[in-house]
Amino acid sequence: MADLAAADTTLLGETLARIQREVDAAFDGFLPVPDDARAPLVEAMRYAAIGGGKRIRPLLTVATAGLFIVDREAAVRAGCAVEAIHAYSLIHDD
């Protein structure tokens, strides 16, 4: 029984790590840093969106999309949207 729990935990951890990489890569593509006066604003946006958090919301979004045979890339983009709204809510709350 303990082996099953360990296997489930390992699978969840690996899946979460994959989603984290996919979401961070997608945000990196959505938020390129321009070479002009907007750069500080975009850097702040990137700081809020990339590399932080557990990415549970995108994981749930992608997993749910998988149940309905939704394209994975579209599901990751939707997960990014959910994560961006969450990041906004944290910033707005401060």
Buried (B, 14 or more C-beta within 10 A) or exposed (E): EEEEEEEEEEEEEEEBEEBBEBBBEBBBEBBEBEEEEEEEEBEEBBEBBBEEBEBEBBBEBBEEBEEEEBEEEEBBBBBBBBBBEBBEEEEEEE
